[in-house]
Amino acid sequence: MAGEFDGKVALVTGAASGMGRATAYAFAARGAAVVIADIDVQGGEATADHIKELGGEAIFVRTDVSKTEDVQALVKKAVDTYGRLDYAHNNAGLNRGIGTPTAEYKEEDWDIVHGINLKGVWLCMKYELRQMLKQGWKAAIVNTASISGLSPHPADPAYVSSKFGCVGLTKTAALEYAKTGIRINCVCPGPIHTALFDRVEQAIPGAAAAAPGTVPMGRVGEPEEVAEAVVWLCSDAASYITAMALSVDGGQAAQ
């Protein structure tokens, strides 16, 4: 595997499946060594093994992104193994209590969703940025937000607020580090065929069948389509782009 990211190192959280796995594969296909992070050991190891089978470089590090010690160990392992960190896709995320209005929402679910979707993104950026600043060369971070972080919808208070927070956090950090050569953006996927999409269907029967009708392009997206946006934002082709919340949604957010 060789390409525009030869000699570079990319870290991807939530890479045991879905958009994270697709992004890990996309980085590897362009020549980057990839550090796979997830709490799902079997899925994360499978992602890394597939990259190695295709001739790429990859390691898996079990990581709970809501825990400081895990994130510190993740970044340290990346640098100890490959000597640098050039790109990060902070993608780990989840949802709980889908379909529950704000007054009925459980505090436990709120804390778990925000712990991964918002605190986890902040912790990852905190330690990724420290390493990238230490290196002193150009680098890029892409966070996974959601169109739910651009346009709210009812009965999903923790997910929506965590994704709005992710967009705001991304833009804040991007402004803070704009002069350092580190670009920070986020992608805002619409309906994408992932395990999270399947769980929405389980919570709200009929949601999957209705989803294409909510998208101007008339279909649900694929993880690979989000992955291509992520690696583009990390590439030199996007060298003048930072603090962007890029919708990858078939036009849904524009309605």
C-alpha positions in Angstrom: 0.0 0.0 0.0 1.5 3.3 -1.1 0.3 6.8 -1.8 0.0 10.4 -0.7 0.3 9.5 3.0 3.5 7.5 2.8 5.5 7.8 6.0 2.6 9.4 7.8 0.7 8.1 10.9 -3.1 8.2 11.4 -5.0 7.5 14.5 -8.7 6.5 14.2 -11.0 5.9 17.2 -14.2 3.9 16.9 -12.4 1.9 14.1 -13.8 -1.5 14.9 -16.6 -1.0 12.5 -18.6 1.5 10.4 -17.2 4.9 9.5 -14.1 4.4 11.7 -13.1 1.2 10.0 -13.7 2.6 6.6 -11.5 5.6 7.4 -8.8 3.3 8.7 -8.8 1.4 5.4 -8.8 4.7 3.5 -5.8 6.0 5.3 -4.0 2.7 4.9 -4.8 2.6 1.2 -3.0 5.9 0.8 0.1 4.7 2.6 -0.4 5.8 6.2 0.4 3.6 9.2 -2.8 3.4 11.1 -3.4 3.2 14.9 -6.8 1.5 15.5 -8.6 2.4 18.7 -11.9 1.0 20.1 -13.4 -0.8 23.1 -14.4 -3.6 20.8 -11.3 -5.8 20.8 -12.4 -8.3 18.3 -13.6 -5.7 15.8 -10.6 -3.5 16.3 -8.1 -6.4 15.8 -10.0 -7.4 12.7 -9.6 -3.9 11.2 -5.9 -3.9 11.9 -5.4 -7.5 10.6 -7.2 -6.7 7.4 -4.9 -3.7 6.8 -1.8 -5.9 7.4 -3.1 -8.6 5.1 -3.2 -6.0 2.3 0.4 -5.0 3.0 -0.2 -2.0 5.2 1.0 -1.0 8.7 -1.5 -1.1 11.6 -1.8 -1.7 15.3 -4.8 -2.0 17.6 -5.0 -0.4 21.0 -8.1 -1.0 23.2 -9.3 2.4 24.3 -12.2 3.9 26.2 -12.0 7.5 24.9 -13.9 8.7 28.0 -11.0 7.8 30.2 -7.9 10.0 30.4 -5.5 7.2 31.1 -6.7 5.3 28.1 -6.3 8.2 25.7 -2.9 9.1 27.1 -1.8 5.5 26.6 -3.2 5.4 23.1 -1.3 8.5 21.9 1.9 7.2 23.6 1.5 3.8 21.9 1.1 5.5 18.6 4.3 7.5 19.0 6.3 4.7 20.7 5.4 2.4 17.7 5.7 4.8 14.8 7.5 7.9 16.1 5.0 10.5 15.1 1.3 11.4 14.8 0.1 13.2 11.7 -3.6 12.7 11.4 -6.4 11.8 13.8 -10.0 10.9 13.2 -11.9 11.1 16.5 -14.8 9.1 15.5 -15.9 7.0 18.5 -19.5 7.7 19.4 -22.8 6.2 20.5 -26.4 6.9 21.3 -28.7 5.7 24.1 -32.3 6.5 25.0 -33.3 7.2 21.4 -36.9 8.4 21.2 -36.9 9.7 24.9 -38.0 13.3 25.5 -35.8 15.5 27.6 -37.9 15.4 30.8 -37.9 11.5 30.7 -34.3 11.1 29.8 -32.1 9.1 32.2 -29.1 10.7 33.8 -27.0 7.6 33.3 -27.6 7.6 29.6 -26.8 11.3 29.4 -23.5 10.8 31.2 -22.5 7.9 29.0 -23.4 9.6 25.7 -21.6 12.8 26.6 -18.7 10.9 28.0 -18.0 9.3 24.7 -19.3 11.8 22.1 -18.0 15.0 23.7 -15.6 14.4 26.5 -14.0 11.7 24.4 -13.4 14.0 21.5 -12.0 16.6 23.9 -9.6 14.2 25.6 -8.4 12.8 22.2 -7.8 16.3 20.9 -6.1 17.3 24.1 -3.4 14.6 23.9 -3.2 14.5 20.1 -2.6 18.2 20.0 0.1 18.0 22.6 2.0 15.5 20.5 1.4 17.4 17.2 2.6 20.7 18.7 5.7 19.0 20.0 6.5 17.7 16.5 6.2 21.2 15.0 5.0 20.2 11.6 1.7 20.3 9.7 -1.0 17.9 11.0 -4.8 17.5 10.8 -7.6 16.4 13.1 -11.1 15.5 12.0 -13.9 14.8 14.5 -17.1 13.0 13.8 -20.1 15.2 14.6 -23.4 14.7 12.9 -26.1 16.6 11.1 -27.8 16.3 14.5 -25.1 18.8 15.6 -26.3 21.3 13.0 -30.1 20.9 13.1 -31.8 19.5 16.2 -34.6 17.0 16.3 -36.8 16.0 19.3 -36.6 13.0 21.7 -32.8 12.6 21.4 -31.4 15.2 23.8 -28.1 13.7 24.8 -27.0 12.8 21.3 -28.1 16.1 19.8 -26.4 18.2 22.5 -23.2 16.1 22.4 -23.0 16.6 18.6 -23.7 20.3 18.8 -20.9 20.4 21.4 -18.6 18.5 19.1 -19.1 21.1 16.3 -18.4 23.9 18.8 -15.4 22.3 20.3 -14.0 21.6 16.8 -14.3 25.2 15.8 -12.9 26.5 19.1 -9.8 24.3 18.9 -9.4 25.1 15.2 -9.2 28.8 15.9 -6.8 28.3 18.8 -4.3 26.4 16.7 -4.8 27.8 13.2 -1.4 29.5 13.2 0.5 26.3 14.2 -0.1 24.4 11.0 -2.6 22.0 12.7 -6.0 22.0 10.9 -9.1 20.9 12.8 -12.4 20.1 11.1 -15.4 17.9 11.7 -17.6 15.8 9.4 -21.4 15.8 10.0 -22.8 12.6 8.5 -26.5 12.2 7.8 -28.0 8.7 7.7 -25.2 6.2 7.1 -25.4 2.4 7.0 -23.7 1.7 10.4 -24.4 -0.2 13.6 -25.7 3.1 15.1 -28.2 3.4 12.2 -29.4 -0.2 12.9 -29.9 0.7 16.6 -32.1 3.6 15.6 -34.2 1.2 13.6 -34.5 -1.0 16.7 -35.6 1.9 18.8 -37.9 3.4 16.3 -39.3 0.7 13.9 -39.7 2.0 10.4 -36.9 4.6 10.7 -34.6 2.8 8.3 -37.3 2.4 5.6 -38.2 6.1 6.0 -34.7 7.4 6.0 -34.1 7.6 2.2 -37.2 9.8 1.9 -35.6 12.4 4.2 -32.5 12.7 2.0 -32.6 14.8 -1.2 -30.4 12.3 -2.9 -32.9 9.6 -2.0 -30.6 7.1 -0.3 -28.7 6.3 2.9 -25.0 6.9 2.7 -22.2 4.4 3.0 -19.3 4.5 5.6 -16.8 4.8 2.8 -18.3 8.0 1.6 -17.7 9.6 5.0 -14.2 8.1 5.1 -13.3 9.8 1.8 -14.4 13.1 3.2 -12.2 12.6 6.3 -9.0 11.7 4.4 -9.6 14.6 2.0 -9.8 17.0 5.0 -6.5 15.6 6.2 -4.8 15.9 2.8 -2.9 18.8 1.3 -5.9 19.2 -1.1 -7.7 20.8 1.9 -4.7 22.8 3.1 -6.7 26.1 3.5 -9.6 24.5 5.3 -10.0 24.6 9.1 -12.9 25.1 11.5 -15.2 23.5 9.0 -18.3 21.4 9.8 -18.6 19.4 6.6 -22.0 17.8 5.9 -21.8 14.4 4.4 -25.5 13.8 4.1 -26.9 13.8 0.6 -28.2 17.3 1.1 -30.3 16.5 4.1 -29.1 19.4 6.3 -29.9 22.0 3.6 -33.6 21.3 3.8 
